[in-house]
């Protein structure tokens, strides 16, 4: 089960899209989990894996102001421990 269920930015997820590149096609086994209002992939994960996640924003810059981003960073740190 991915950390983030499928979301769109208008459902309240705060992202700071600082990237100049985008994912055009996900590899087999990946599921799009976060979608920007313009339809771009902002996040993806691998189903059935304990912790494989990709995000297209700098969640660590938002952890002090957004609970979801703080949980995402905390989950990453815990998975690395």
Secondary structure as UniProt FT lines:
FT   STRAND          7..8
FT   HELIX           9..11
FT   TURN            28..29
FT   STRAND          30..35
FT   TURN            37..38
FT   STRAND          41..46
FT   TURN            47..48
FT   STRAND          53..55
FT   HELIX           59..61
FT   TURN            63..65
FT   HELIX           67..80
//
